[in-house]
Amino acid sequence: MYMPMFCQKSSQILGRYSTPKQLSRLSANRCGIQKFGYKGFISLKRNTEDGTTDMMKDGEFFRRVEPNCFDYDLRMQEMEHCKVDVQAVSTVPVMFNYWAKAEDNERVARFLNDDIVGECRKEGREKRFFPMGTLPMQSTELAIKVRLCTGVDRRGSGKREKAHGE
């Protein structure tokens, strides 16, 4: 079975999430104003008491995500429970950063894509997870460059059209 993940029991979408390395490396010191000189980037703050993670935008709470958002072992357990064989994995759309300067988003896209590909290619995961990357869509030239230089399969560039009303 190859399909977008949705488990009726948990009522949570299981795909398109960040990984533990992203959580540890995407802190306020590594992105946003301190990295690029302007605001708007998401940083992540792990809550050790319950395993959730807070997404912060410019230091303000934006969204809380559950552990299955980045824990591949937990995700594989949920896939087994829902009888799903393969799952597409990408970062959350809010981290696509299409609003950012193209050169900055190229750096972010490479980081996110390299991390997702690395996590999906680990032993025991390569047949279960399909990496989908993000591209710096502000620049066709940079988007092509990132797509050609990343380990993401050609089918896996995560271009997302805006939904009505976004």
C-alpha positions as CSV (number, residue, x, y, z in Angstrom):
1,M,0.0,0.0,0.0
2,Y,1.4,3.4,-0.9
3,M,-0.8,6.3,0.3
4,P,-0.8,9.5,2.4
5,M,-0.9,8.5,6.0
6,F,-4.1,9.0,8.0
7,C,-4.9,6.7,10.8
8,Q,-8.6,6.8,11.8
9,K,-7.8,5.7,15.4
10,S,-5.3,8.4,16.2
11,S,-7.0,11.0,13.9
12,Q,-3.6,12.5,13.1
13,I,-1.8,12.9,9.8
14,L,1.4,11.0,10.1
15,G,3.4,12.4,7.2
16,R,5.3,15.7,6.4
17,Y,7.1,16.2,9.7
18,S,10.4,17.3,11.1
19,T,13.1,14.9,12.4
20,P,15.0,14.9,15.7
21,K,18.1,16.4,14.1
22,Q,16.0,19.3,12.8
23,L,14.7,19.7,16.3
24,S,18.1,20.0,17.8
25,R,19.6,22.1,15.0
26,L,16.8,24.5,14.3
27,S,17.0,26.6,17.4
28,A,16.8,30.3,17.7
29,N,20.6,30.5,17.5
30,R,20.7,28.8,14.1
31,C,17.8,30.3,12.2
32,G,15.9,33.5,11.7
33,I,17.3,36.9,12.7
34,Q,20.5,35.5,14.1
35,K,21.3,33.4,11.0
36,F,19.9,35.5,8.2
37,G,19.3,39.0,9.7
38,Y,15.5,39.0,9.5
39,K,12.5,37.4,11.3
40,G,9.9,34.9,10.2
41,F,11.6,31.6,10.5
42,I,10.3,28.8,12.7
43,S,12.4,27.5,15.6
44,L,11.7,24.4,17.6
45,K,11.6,23.9,21.4
46,R,11.4,20.4,22.8
47,N,9.2,19.8,25.8
48,T,11.0,17.0,27.7
49,E,8.2,16.4,30.1
50,D,5.7,15.1,27.5
51,G,7.8,14.7,24.3
52,T,5.9,17.3,22.4
53,T,7.6,20.1,20.5
54,D,6.6,23.8,20.4
55,M,7.1,25.6,17.1
56,M,8.1,29.2,17.8
57,K,7.9,32.0,15.3
58,D,9.9,35.1,16.2
59,G,10.0,33.9,19.9
60,E,6.2,33.5,20.1
61,F,4.3,30.2,20.4
62,F,3.0,29.1,17.0
63,R,2.0,25.4,17.2
64,R,2.6,22.3,19.3
65,V,3.3,19.0,17.6
66,E,3.2,15.5,19.0
67,P,6.2,13.1,19.2
68,N,5.0,11.2,16.1
69,C,5.9,14.3,14.2
70,F,9.6,13.4,14.3
71,D,10.0,10.0,16.0
72,Y,10.5,7.5,13.2
73,D,10.2,4.5,15.5
74,L,6.9,5.7,16.9
75,R,5.8,6.5,13.3
76,M,6.6,3.0,12.2
77,Q,4.6,1.6,15.1
78,E,1.6,3.7,14.0
79,M,2.1,2.6,10.4
80,E,2.0,-1.1,11.6
81,H,-1.2,-0.4,13.6
82,C,-2.8,1.3,10.5
83,K,-1.5,-1.4,8.2
84,V,0.4,1.1,6.0
85,D,3.6,-0.2,4.3
86,V,5.1,3.1,2.9
87,Q,4.9,6.7,4.0
88,A,6.0,9.8,2.3
89,V,8.0,12.1,4.6
90,S,8.7,15.8,4.2
91,T,9.0,18.8,6.5
92,V,5.9,20.6,7.6
93,P,4.6,23.2,5.0
94,V,5.1,26.2,7.4
95,M,8.9,25.5,7.1
96,F,8.9,25.7,3.3
97,N,9.8,29.4,3.7
98,Y,8.6,30.5,0.3
99,W,8.4,34.1,1.8
100,A,12.1,34.2,2.6
101,K,15.0,35.5,0.4
102,A,15.7,32.8,-2.2
103,E,19.4,32.4,-1.2
104,D,18.5,31.9,2.4
105,N,15.7,29.4,1.6
106,E,18.2,27.5,-0.6
107,R,20.3,26.9,2.6
108,V,17.3,25.9,4.6
109,A,15.9,23.6,1.9
110,R,19.3,21.9,1.6
111,F,19.5,21.3,5.3
112,L,15.9,20.0,5.6
113,N,16.2,17.8,2.5
114,D,19.6,16.3,3.5
115,D,18.3,15.5,7.0
116,I,15.1,13.9,5.7
117,V,17.0,11.8,3.1
118,G,19.5,10.7,5.8
119,E,16.8,9.7,8.2
120,C,14.8,7.8,5.5
121,R,17.9,5.9,4.3
122,K,18.8,4.5,7.7
123,E,18.8,0.7,7.9
124,G,15.3,-0.7,8.2
125,R,13.7,2.5,7.0
126,E,14.7,2.7,3.3
127,K,11.7,0.6,2.2
128,R,9.2,2.2,4.6
129,F,9.8,5.9,4.2
130,F,9.9,7.9,0.9
131,P,11.7,11.3,1.3
132,M,10.0,14.3,-0.2
133,G,12.1,17.5,-0.3
134,T,11.3,21.2,-0.4
135,L,12.6,23.6,-2.9
136,P,13.4,27.4,-2.8
137,M,10.5,28.2,-5.2
138,Q,11.4,31.9,-5.2
139,S,14.0,31.1,-7.7
140,T,13.7,28.6,-10.6
141,E,17.5,28.4,-10.9
142,L,18.0,27.7,-7.2
143,A,15.1,25.2,-7.1
144,I,16.7,23.2,-10.0
145,K,20.1,23.4,-8.3
146,V,18.7,22.1,-5.0
147,R,16.7,19.4,-6.7
148,L,19.7,18.1,-8.7
149,C,22.1,18.2,-5.7
150,T,19.9,16.6,-3.1
151,G,19.3,12.9,-2.5
152,V,15.6,13.3,-2.9
153,D,14.1,11.1,-5.6
154,R,12.8,13.0,-8.7
155,R,9.2,12.2,-7.7
156,G,9.9,13.7,-4.3
157,S,10.1,17.4,-4.6
158,G,7.6,18.8,-2.1
159,K,6.1,21.7,-4.1
160,R,2.8,22.5,-2.5
161,E,0.1,24.6,-4.1
162,K,-1.6,27.1,-1.8
163,A,-5.0,26.0,-0.7
164,H,-7.9,28.3,-1.3
165,G,-8.0,31.0,1.3
166,E,-4.3,30.6,2.4
